[in-house]
Amino acid sequence: MLFQPHRDRDLHKPWNWTQLGVLILPLLPTFGAIAIGLALVLTWKRRYSQILNRPIIRALLGVAGLFLLTACFAENRADAFLGLGNFIPYFGLFAGLAVLIRTPAQLQWLSWLLTIPAIPVVILGLGQQFFNWSGIEALRGILGWVLEAGGSPPDRMSSVFMYANILAAYLVIIFALASALLIQELGWVENPEPPEMLAKVPQTVRLAAAGTAVLATGVGLLVTNSRNAWLMAVCVSLAYAVYLGWNWLLGIVGVVVAAVGGAAFAPSPVREGLRVVVPAYFWQRLTDQNFDRPVETLRITQWKFAADLTRERPMTGWGLRNFTPLYEAEMGVWMGHPHNLLLMMSAEVGIPATLAFFAGVGWVFAVGVRRLSEGKIDGWERLIFFSYLAAFGACILFNLADVTIFDLRVNALGWLLLAAIYGVAEGNGEGSMIHGE
């Protein structure tokens, strides 16, 4: 059998479509989205009443209503209604996947399905960056992407994604999930049971696969040249160090971060001394010495403009996707978003809708944290559940200095993580947590 069976026979087919979609989504986004879409249609059809009876789903329907209302008052209504596509369909994705994903065993198997494709993604990116690999334009409609020699922007690895920062967000998520798989395969948790589908695969092979994925995503994060991603990778590493009680790792990470930060920002002569040992690749990126940026392209300028828009229309905002034309009209520079999801939403849908949206997401995340802290999940199950919390937490923090919702794959992965957290937290009392029995 190619995929893991679902414990509910009625959901077996949509669960199979979900697994297929998750596996191929990074490299074949169009077909991956179709597969996941089929899974959601089947799930909604078979569990319609169960889904709508959940308070969080009714809350998301209310948020969707607020978004629709703000679109009616938008400066450019056509763009605002198009912008709803980055939110409302994913509410449905969250609702459906939260029904399908109910056990840590499913989380564990999904982690493998998500992790393995990241290895060829990084290989393609390294080839793009160091060997000028490029895709074939004629295959764009089939693959859903084109590999640009040298990366996008130039000299920053973007692989099969449209921009380096989007790839970085994807790799941060996979780095968090793959790290848990590696920890499990190394036997650093109690009862490190492999997924049922991989039980016959030698442990050395699983260990090599997990280790390769962690190494590949780590190297990929470096080559994306994303300061935001570097910080998120450090945060994820610290989270695992705290989880495992590794104070020595906390110390090492602290020293490395202090050294890099000092090489970039410490006063002279400390700065010069640290630059002898810290590679210029890092401190030059942190200080932006390799870039001569106009003030209009700086994040602080975009954030201030978004805050000004919020003050002018605090209740309804200016409409989704309206930041870009407003910013271009004022600054003379095209900017796709203000590099902060919270500020973008407050400017585009207003404060009430923004607070409602983040309250719903935050509540689900808090439910997951509470479930973890109750101590009812142990061993590898606890580790895997923690990895989803870590990955989603990093995703949210990443969006405080960037916006990733415009990429179908990263947006879908974020909602999948949240749905998995909610589904497993809610399903904790539905029977044994082992292998979904």
C-alpha positions in Angstrom: 0.0 0.0 0.0 1.4 3.4 -1.0 -0.2 5.5 1.6 -1.2 5.2 5.3 -4.8 4.0 5.8 -7.2 6.2 7.8 -8.8 4.6 10.8 -12.2 5.9 9.6 -13.1 3.9 6.5 -15.4 6.7 5.3 -12.4 9.0 5.2 -10.0 6.6 3.6 -10.2 8.0 0.1 -9.9 11.8 1.0 -7.0 10.9 3.3 -5.2 9.2 0.4 -5.8 12.2 -1.8 -4.4 14.4 1.0 -1.2 12.3 1.3 -0.7 12.4 -2.5 -1.3 16.2 -2.6 1.1 16.9 0.3 3.9 14.7 -1.3 3.8 16.3 -4.7 2.8 19.9 -3.8 6.3 21.4 -3.6 7.4 20.1 -7.0 4.0 19.9 -8.8 1.9 22.6 -7.1 -0.9 22.5 -9.6 -1.5 18.8 -9.3 -0.8 18.9 -5.6 -3.5 21.5 -5.2 -6.0 19.5 -7.2 -5.4 16.4 -5.1 -5.8 18.3 -1.9 -8.9 20.0 -3.4 -10.4 16.6 -4.1 -9.7 15.5 -0.6 -11.4 18.6 0.8 -14.5 18.2 -1.4 -14.9 14.5 -0.3 -14.4 15.4 3.4 -16.8 18.3 3.3 -19.4 16.1 1.6 -19.1 13.3 4.1 -18.6 15.5 7.3 -20.5 18.6 6.5 -22.5 18.8 9.7 -19.6 17.8 11.9 -17.5 20.6 10.4 -20.0 23.3 10.8 -20.8 22.3 14.3 -17.4 23.3 15.5 -17.2 26.8 17.1 -13.8 27.6 15.5 -15.3 27.0 12.0 -18.3 29.2 12.8 -15.8 31.8 14.0 -13.9 31.6 10.7 -17.1 32.0 8.8 -17.7 35.2 10.7 -14.2 36.3 9.8 -14.9 35.5 6.2 -18.0 37.7 6.4 -16.0 40.6 7.8 -13.5 40.2 5.0 -16.3 40.3 2.4 -17.7 43.4 4.1 -14.4 45.2 3.9 -14.1 44.4 0.2 -17.4 46.2 -0.4 -15.8 49.4 1.1 -12.4 49.0 -0.6 -10.7 51.7 -2.6 -10.3 49.1 -5.5 -13.1 46.6 -5.0 -12.0 44.2 -7.8 -8.5 43.8 -6.3 -10.1 43.4 -2.8 -12.4 40.6 -3.9 -9.5 38.9 -5.7 -7.5 39.1 -2.5 -10.1 37.1 -0.6 -8.7 34.1 -2.5 -5.6 34.2 -0.3 -7.8 33.7 2.8 -11.3 32.2 2.5 -10.5 29.0 0.5 -7.9 28.2 3.2 -10.5 28.5 5.9 -12.2 25.6 4.1 -8.8 23.8 3.9 -8.3 24.2 7.6 -11.8 22.9 8.4 -11.5 19.8 6.2 -7.9 18.8 7.2 -8.8 19.2 10.9 -11.3 16.4 10.4 -8.9 14.2 8.5 -5.8 14.6 10.8 -6.6 13.3 14.3 -3.5 11.4 15.6 0.2 11.9 16.1 0.8 8.9 13.9 -0.7 10.9 11.0 1.4 13.9 11.9 4.5 11.7 11.8 3.7 10.3 8.4 2.8 13.7 7.0 6.2 15.0 8.3 7.9 12.4 6.1 5.8 13.2 3.1 6.6 16.9 3.6 10.3 16.4 4.3 11.4 14.1 1.4 10.4 16.5 -1.4 12.5 19.3 0.2 15.7 17.4 -0.7 15.2 17.8 -4.5 13.9 21.3 -4.0 17.2 22.2 -2.4 19.3 20.3 -5.0 17.5 22.3 -7.7 18.2 25.5 -5.9 21.9 24.7 -5.4 22.2 23.9 -9.1 20.4 27.1 -9.9 22.8 29.1 -7.7 26.1 27.5 -8.4 25.7 25.9 -11.8 23.3 28.2 -13.5 20.6 25.6 -13.9 17.4 26.9 -15.4 14.0 25.5 -16.1 12.2 25.2 -19.4 9.6 28.0 -20.0 7.4 25.6 -22.0 6.9 23.4 -18.9 5.7 26.3 -16.7 2.0 25.2 -17.2 2.8 21.7 -16.2 5.3 22.2 -13.4 3.8 25.4 -12.0 7.3 27.0 -11.8 10.4 27.9 -13.8 13.9 27.6 -12.5 15.7 30.9 -12.9 19.5 30.8 -13.3 21.2 32.6 -10.4 18.0 32.8 -8.3 15.3 35.4 -7.8 16.4 38.0 -6.9 19.8 37.4 -8.5 22.4 35.7 -6.3 19.8 34.5 -3.8 18.5 30.9 -4.1 14.8 30.6 -4.9 14.7 27.1 -6.4 11.2 26.2 -7.6 9.6 29.2 -5.8 9.0 32.6 -7.2 11.3 34.4 -4.7 14.1 33.6 -2.3 12.1 34.7 0.8 9.2 32.3 -0.1 11.7 29.4 -0.4 13.1 30.4 2.9 9.7 30.3 4.6 9.1 26.8 3.1 12.5 25.6 4.3 12.0 26.9 7.8 8.8 24.8 8.1 10.5 21.7 6.7 13.6 22.3 8.9 11.4 22.2 12.0 9.6 19.0 11.0 12.7 17.2 9.7 14.6 18.0 13.0 12.0 16.1 15.0 12.3 13.1 12.6 16.0 13.1 13.0 15.8 13.4 16.8 13.4 10.5 16.8 15.5 8.3 14.5 18.6 9.0 16.7 16.6 7.6 19.6 16.7 10.7 21.7 13.1 10.3 22.8 11.2 7.5 24.5 9.6 4.8 22.3 10.8 6.1 19.0 8.4 4.2 16.8 8.7 4.6 13.0 5.5 5.2 11.0 3.7 2.0 10.1 4.4 2.7 6.4 8.2 2.9 7.1 8.5 0.1 9.7 10.1 -2.3 7.2 12.6 0.4 6.0 16.0 -0.1 7.8 16.6 2.4 10.6 19.8 3.4 9.0 18.0 4.4 5.8 15.4 6.5 7.8 18.2 8.1 9.8 20.1 9.0 6.6 17.0 10.4 5.0 16.1 12.6 8.1 19.7 13.7 8.5 20.0 14.6 4.8 16.8 16.6 5.0 18.0 18.6 8.0 21.3 19.2 6.4 19.8 20.2 3.0 17.2 22.6 4.5 19.9 24.1 6.8 22.2 24.7 3.8 19.3 26.0 1.7 18.4 28.5 4.4 21.9 29.9 4.3 21.9 30.2 0.5 18.5 32.0 0.4 20.4 34.9 2.1 17.2 35.6 4.1 18.0 37.3 7.5 14.4 36.5 8.6 14.9 32.8 7.9 18.2 32.7 9.6 16.6 34.1 12.8 13.7 31.6 12.5 16.1 28.7 12.1 17.9 29.9 15.3 14.5 30.1 17.1 13.6 26.6 16.0 17.0 25.2 17.1 16.6 27.0 20.5 13.1 25.5 20.9 14.4 22.0 20.4 17.3 22.7 22.8 14.8 23.7 25.4 12.5 20.8 24.7 15.4 18.3 25.0 17.0 20.1 28.0 20.2 20.7 26.1 21.7 23.7 27.9 25.0 23.2 26.1 23.3 23.8 22.8 21.6 26.9 24.1 25.0 28.2 25.1 26.5 27.4 21.7 23.7 29.0 19.8 23.9 32.0 22.1 27.6 32.5 21.5 27.2 32.1 17.7 24.3 34.6 17.6 26.2 37.1 19.8 29.3 36.8 17.6 27.4 37.3 14.4 25.4 40.2 15.9 28.6 41.7 17.4 30.4 41.5 14.0 27.5 43.4 12.5 26.6 46.0 15.1 29.1 46.1 18.1 31.2 49.2 18.6 34.7 49.4 17.4 37.2 47.7 18.0 35.0 44.8 19.2 33.3 44.8 15.8 36.6 44.5 13.8 37.9 41.8 16.1 34.8 39.6 15.6 34.9 40.2 11.8 38.2 38.3 11.8 36.4 35.1 12.8 32.8 35.6 11.5 32.4 35.1 7.8 31.6 38.4 6.0 28.7 36.6 4.3 26.7 36.9 7.5 27.5 40.3 9.0 27.5 42.0 5.6 23.9 40.7 5.0 22.8 41.8 8.5 24.2 45.3 7.9 23.0 45.4 4.3 26.5 46.5 3.2 26.1 44.7 0.0 23.0 46.7 -0.9 22.4 50.3 -1.6 18.6 50.5 -0.8 16.5 53.5 -1.6 14.5 54.6 1.5 11.2 53.7 -0.2 12.2 50.0 -0.3 13.1 49.7 3.4 10.8 47.7 5.6 10.5 50.6 8.1 9.2 52.9 5.4 6.6 50.3 4.3 5.5 49.6 7.9 5.0 53.3 8.6 2.9 53.7 5.4 0.8 50.7 6.4 0.3 52.1 9.9 -0.7 55.5 8.4 -3.3 53.7 6.2 -4.7 52.0 9.2 -5.1 55.3 11.1 -7.0 56.7 8.1 -9.4 53.8 7.8 -9.3 51.8 11.1 -12.6 50.0 10.8 -12.8 48.8 7.2 -9.3 49.3 5.8 -8.6 50.0 2.2 -9.2 46.6 0.8 -7.1 43.5 0.3 -4.4 43.9 -2.4 -4.8 47.7 -2.2 -1.6 48.4 -0.4 0.5 47.9 -3.5 -1.2 50.6 -5.8 -1.5 53.0 -2.9 2.2 52.6 -2.0 3.2 53.0 -5.6 1.1 56.1 -6.1 2.7 57.7 -3.0 6.3 56.5 -3.2 6.7 55.8 -6.9 7.9 52.3 -6.2 6.1 49.0 -6.7 5.9 46.9 -3.5 3.9 43.7 -3.4 3.2 44.0 0.4 4.5 45.8 3.5 6.5 42.9 4.7 4.4 42.4 7.8 1.2 40.4 7.8 -0.3 42.1 10.8 0.3 45.6 9.5 -0.9 44.6 6.0 -4.1 43.2 7.2 -4.9 46.1 9.5 -4.3 48.5 6.6 -6.3 46.4 4.1 -9.2 44.9 6.2 -9.2 47.2 9.2 -8.6 46.5 12.9 -11.8 44.6 13.8 -11.3 42.0 11.0 -7.6 41.7 11.7 -8.1 41.1 15.4 -10.8 38.5 14.7 -8.5 36.7 12.3 -5.5 36.6 14.6 -7.7 35.8 17.6 -9.0 32.6 15.9 -5.5 31.5 14.8 -4.1 32.3 18.2 -6.8 30.4 20.0 -6.1 27.3 17.9 -2.4 27.6 18.6 -3.1 28.1 22.3 -5.2 24.9 22.4 -2.3 23.0 20.9 0.2 24.4 23.5 -2.3 23.6 26.3 -2.7 20.1 25.1 1.1 19.6 25.0 1.5 21.0 28.5 -1.1 18.7 30.0 1.4 15.8 29.7 -1.1 13.4 28.1 1.1 13.0 25.1 4.5 11.2 25.7 7.6 10.0 23.9 7.8 10.4 20.1 4.1 11.5 19.9 4.9 14.5 22.1 8.0 15.3 20.0 6.1 15.2 16.7 3.2 17.3 18.1 5.8 19.8 19.4 7.4 19.9 15.9 4.2 21.1 14.4 3.8 23.8 17.1 7.4 24.9 16.4 7.0 24.9 12.6 3.7 27.0 12.8 5.2 29.3 15.4 8.2 30.0 13.1 5.8 30.5 10.2 3.9 33.2 12.2 7.1 34.9 13.3 8.4 34.8 9.8 5.3 36.8 8.7 6.2 39.6 11.1 8.9 40.6 8.7 7.5 39.3 5.4 4.2 38.0 3.9 4.0 34.5 2.5 0.3 34.1 1.9 0.6 34.9 -1.8 2.4 31.6 -2.5 -0.1 28.8 -2.7 2.3 26.2 -1.4 3.5 28.0 1.7 0.1 29.3 2.5 -1.4 25.8 2.2 1.4 24.4 4.4 0.7 27.0 7.1 -3.0 26.1 7.2 -2.1 22.4 7.1 0.1 22.8 10.2 -2.7 24.7 12.0 -5.3 22.1 11.1 -3.1 19.3 12.2 -2.5 21.0 15.6 -6.2 21.5 16.1 -7.3 18.1 14.8 -4.8 16.2 17.0 -5.4 18.4 20.1 -9.2 17.9 19.7 -8.8 14.2 18.9 -6.7 13.5 22.0 -9.6 11.9 23.8 -10.8 9.8 20.9 -8.9 6.7 21.8 -5.3 5.5 21.7 -2.8 7.9 20.3 -0.6 5.1 19.0 -1.0 4.6 15.2 -4.5 6.1 15.3 -6.2 3.1 16.8 
